[in-house]
């Protein structure tokens, strides 16, 4: 149409101008007429037509270039819209299908697709952490992504902080940039164009999406921001859902762990009830049997038999009392109600008392007890009853697993800041994989698999707990088939003088 109009205009000029100026009549200075030749007029008209044609062709070329640019921009806009619509549809489908993707995986998908869709060189997503009130980078992809990785911003700090605080998008171009964000263009990064958008759910900002073009001839336009803002709404929803799923997953894991702990507690309760019922029933049965014998055959028994039966009654009753006391101590420790009554005493005398207490049992099992003490006095501030109970438990444990005619050695040695008590036996030993569990509740059952004498299974656990209440440590050195050495370390009393400590070390 433009060329048709130009042709008609030229045709009108070619006809009208010669008719009007075929003969130009004028008057000179002397009054004589002036005649203009027709060829000159036609040459002038032809020049005018040529200039007009050239001007029209130039404008047509500029219009064609503008049309091509607009068409290219429109195609790019439609392409971006189609890609982002496709990605938005992907998130909508994942939501409708209840696709369980972790948050980090979703964020990684977003930044990679945004870089590809907008033909950018780098993109990152910062998620707002309400616990610390900071924006934290959770995903970064593209050139120079190390600049954005692990970044943290406060609300209002930097471009991302401003976007999160104002909940407004920002479009920045290096050329002609002005305003408060100019200083954020780092010359060493060569960012030519940048987009920052808030990721919102309703009126709440859950994060910020940053997209950069680095060393790129084309800058982001307004339509990029408009389309990306529409996409950001779907991203915010996807992030909120992923966070909710992560929280639910974490809660499920906590519930599963709690359920496992409850199952373990129930298992331990069953083991405890079965073991305790057996261990408590055995001395009770003996007490009842001997009591009936004394009652039914009182006239037939001589003094020696009567003394023997009474001694066995006393022994079984004492055994029952020890079992009940262990159960009560375990209950007090677990509930935090056990109170230590500390006194200052010589630990060597306390260990000898524990050996004397265990001597009848050693005689019953046919095992020799031998002490091996370092010279010197070791004064500690401890609960006398509980520490003696710890040592007796270690000795009884060694006696149970010692062979007949074997030997149990109780040692006492000083260290620079502690006292070490050892109980060694020549029993079957403890396997390396079991040594880490031997002091757990019912962990002694690991050794009972060898067919040795059974017990309640809480003695070594009480040893560990009571020693730790005194600030000490327990351990075992064992070789399968070569015996075991159980040891405890009790720290020296803080009230000890430096001189006394030096004397013990010297001894």
Secondary structure, DSSP 4 states (H G I P E B T S, - for coil): -HHHHHHHHHHHHHHHHHHHSSS--EE-TTS-EE---HHHHHHHHHHHHHHHHHHHHHHHHHHHHHHHHHHHHHHHHHHHHHHHHHHHHHHHHHHHTT----HHHHHHHHHHHHHHHTT-SEEEEEEEETTTTEEEEEEEEETTGGGTTT-EEETTSHHHHHHHHHT--EEEESTT--STTGGGS-TTTTEEEEEEEEEEETTEEEEEEEEEEES-SSPP-HHHHHHHHHHHHHHHHHHHHHHHHHHHHHHHHHHHHHHHHHHHHHHHHHHHHHHHHHHHHHHHHHHHHHHHHHHHTTTT--HHHHHHHHHHHHHHHHHHHHHHHHHHHHHHHHHT-----EEEEEHHHHHHHHHHHHHHHHHHHT-EEEEEE-SS--EEEEEHHHHHHHHHHHHHHHHHTSPTT-EEEEEEEE-SSEEEEEEEE-SS---HHHHTTTTSTTTTHHHHTTT-----S-HHHHHHHHHHHTT-EEEEEE-TTS-EEEEEEEEPPTT--HHHHHHHHH-
